[in-house]
Amino acid sequence: MSRVTTIAAALIILLIVSLSWGVNHYHGN
């Protein structure tokens, strides 16, 4: 159970970071 929660949290964080980096890079250019 805890492993699934950890994986889910990691995916969510990765998604947020990817979106944030993409938006910053897009506007920066």
Jmol script that loads the backbone (N, CA, C; Angstrom):
load data "model"
ATOM      1  N   MET A   1       0.851  -1.202   0.000  1.00  0.00           N
ATOM      2  CA  MET A   1       0.000   0.000   0.000  1.00  0.00           C
ATOM      3  C   MET A   1       0.886   1.252   0.000  1.00  0.00           C
ATOM      4  N   SER A   2       1.854   1.299   0.905  1.00  0.00           N
ATOM      5  CA  SER A   2       2.716   2.484   1.002  1.00  0.00           C
ATOM      6  C   SER A   2       3.536   2.655  -0.279  1.00  0.00           C
ATOM      7  N   ARG A   3       3.897   1.528  -0.894  1.00  0.00           N
ATOM      8  CA  ARG A   3       4.696   1.607  -2.123  1.00  0.00           C
ATOM      9  C   ARG A   3       3.895   2.275  -3.223  1.00  0.00           C
ATOM     10  N   VAL A   4       2.618   1.916  -3.326  1.00  0.00           N
ATOM     11  CA  VAL A   4       1.755   2.514  -4.354  1.00  0.00           C
ATOM     12  C   VAL A   4       1.630   4.016  -4.111  1.00  0.00           C
ATOM     13  N   THR A   5       1.471   4.386  -2.844  1.00  0.00           N
ATOM     14  CA  THR A   5       1.343   5.809  -2.502  1.00  0.00           C
ATOM     15  C   THR A   5       2.614   6.565  -2.861  1.00  0.00           C
ATOM     16  N   THR A   6       3.756   5.950  -2.601  1.00  0.00           N
ATOM     17  CA  THR A   6       5.034   6.592  -2.918  1.00  0.00           C
ATOM     18  C   THR A   6       5.180   6.784  -4.419  1.00  0.00           C
ATOM     19  N   ILE A   7       4.830   5.757  -5.188  1.00  0.00           N
ATOM     20  CA  ILE A   7       4.921   5.839  -6.649  1.00  0.00           C
ATOM     21  C   ILE A   7       3.980   6.915  -7.171  1.00  0.00           C
ATOM     22  N   ALA A   8       2.756   6.943  -6.657  1.00  0.00           N
ATOM     23  CA  ALA A   8       1.766   7.933  -7.100  1.00  0.00           C
ATOM     24  C   ALA A   8       2.273   9.341  -6.802  1.00  0.00           C
ATOM     25  N   ALA A   9       2.804   9.546  -5.601  1.00  0.00           N
ATOM     26  CA  ALA A   9       3.317  10.866  -5.216  1.00  0.00           C
ATOM     27  C   ALA A   9       4.476  11.265  -6.127  1.00  0.00           C
ATOM     28  N   ALA A  10       5.358  10.324  -6.421  1.00  0.00           N
ATOM     29  CA  ALA A  10       6.506  10.607  -7.275  1.00  0.00           C
ATOM     30  C   ALA A  10       6.046  11.007  -8.676  1.00  0.00           C
ATOM     31  N   LEU A  11       5.057  10.307  -9.214  1.00  0.00           N
ATOM     32  CA  LEU A  11       4.548  10.622 -10.547  1.00  0.00           C
ATOM     33  C   LEU A  11       3.915  12.006 -10.569  1.00  0.00           C
ATOM     34  N   ILE A  12       3.151  12.332  -9.531  1.00  0.00           N
ATOM     35  CA  ILE A  12       2.499  13.646  -9.460  1.00  0.00           C
ATOM     36  C   ILE A  12       3.545  14.755  -9.393  1.00  0.00           C
ATOM     37  N   ILE A  13       4.558  14.563  -8.549  1.00  0.00           N
ATOM     38  CA  ILE A  13       5.619  15.570  -8.424  1.00  0.00           C
ATOM     39  C   ILE A  13       6.352  15.723  -9.750  1.00  0.00           C
ATOM     40  N   LEU A  14       6.671  14.609 -10.388  1.00  0.00           N
ATOM     41  CA  LEU A  14       7.375  14.651 -11.661  1.00  0.00           C
ATOM     42  C   LEU A  14       6.546  15.391 -12.701  1.00  0.00           C
ATOM     43  N   LEU A  15       5.238  15.134 -12.723  1.00  0.00           N
ATOM     44  CA  LEU A  15       4.346  15.792 -13.675  1.00  0.00           C
ATOM     45  C   LEU A  15       4.324  17.301 -13.433  1.00  0.00           C
ATOM     46  N   ILE A  16       4.198  17.698 -12.176  1.00  0.00           N
ATOM     47  CA  ILE A  16       4.155  19.130 -11.843  1.00  0.00           C
ATOM     48  C   ILE A  16       5.464  19.809 -12.234  1.00  0.00           C
ATOM     49  N   VAL A  17       6.586  19.164 -11.910  1.00  0.00           N
ATOM     50  CA  VAL A  17       7.893  19.738 -12.240  1.00  0.00           C
ATOM     51  C   VAL A  17       8.055  19.851 -13.753  1.00  0.00           C
ATOM     52  N   SER A  18       7.645  18.829 -14.478  1.00  0.00           N
ATOM     53  CA  SER A  18       7.760  18.840 -15.938  1.00  0.00           C
ATOM     54  C   SER A  18       6.926  19.963 -16.535  1.00  0.00           C
ATOM     55  N   LEU A  19       5.694  20.109 -16.055  1.00  0.00           N
ATOM     56  CA  LEU A  19       4.817  21.170 -16.563  1.00  0.00           C
ATOM     57  C   LEU A  19       5.391  22.540 -16.229  1.00  0.00           C
ATOM     58  N   SER A  20       5.862  22.704 -15.001  1.00  0.00           N
ATOM     59  CA  SER A  20       6.416  23.993 -14.577  1.00  0.00           C
ATOM     60  C   SER A  20       7.646  24.339 -15.417  1.00  0.00           C
ATOM     61  N   TRP A  21       8.533  23.365 -15.627  1.00  0.00           N
ATOM     62  CA  TRP A  21       9.741  23.609 -16.411  1.00  0.00           C
ATOM     63  C   TRP A  21       9.372  23.943 -17.855  1.00  0.00           C
ATOM     64  N   GLY A  22       8.394  23.220 -18.393  1.00  0.00           N
ATOM     65  CA  GLY A  22       7.965  23.457 -19.772  1.00  0.00           C
ATOM     66  C   GLY A  22       7.390  24.857 -19.938  1.00  0.00           C
ATOM     67  N   VAL A  23       6.549  25.277 -18.995  1.00  0.00           N
ATOM     68  CA  VAL A  23       5.936  26.610 -19.073  1.00  0.00           C
ATOM     69  C   VAL A  23       7.006  27.689 -18.950  1.00  0.00           C
ATOM     70  N   ASN A  24       7.930  27.523 -18.017  1.00  0.00           N
ATOM     71  CA  ASN A  24       8.990  28.515 -17.820  1.00  0.00           C
ATOM     72  C   ASN A  24       9.881  28.594 -19.055  1.00  0.00           C
ATOM     73  N   HIS A  25      10.203  27.466 -19.645  1.00  0.00           N
ATOM     74  CA  HIS A  25      11.058  27.441 -20.823  1.00  0.00           C
ATOM     75  C   HIS A  25      10.326  28.072 -22.006  1.00  0.00           C
ATOM     76  N   TYR A  26       9.031  27.798 -22.117  1.00  0.00           N
ATOM     77  CA  TYR A  26       8.243  28.343 -23.228  1.00  0.00           C
ATOM     78  C   TYR A  26       8.166  29.868 -23.138  1.00  0.00           C
ATOM     79  N   HIS A  27       7.853  30.380 -21.953  1.00  0.00           N
ATOM     80  CA  HIS A  27       7.739  31.829 -21.778  1.00  0.00           C
ATOM     81  C   HIS A  27       9.121  32.487 -21.818  1.00  0.00           C
ATOM     82  N   GLY A  28      10.134  31.761 -21.356  1.00  0.00           N
ATOM     83  CA  GLY A  28      11.486  32.309 -21.355  1.00  0.00           C
ATOM     84  C   GLY A  28      11.968  32.536 -22.776  1.00  0.00           C
ATOM     85  N   ASN A  29      11.553  31.674 -23.693  1.00  0.00           N
ATOM     86  CA  ASN A  29      11.963  31.790 -25.076  1.00  0.00           C
ATOM     87  C   ASN A  29      11.105  32.825 -25.777  1.00  0.00           C
TER      88      ASN A  29
END
end "model"
wireframe off; spacefill off
backbone 0.3
color backbone group
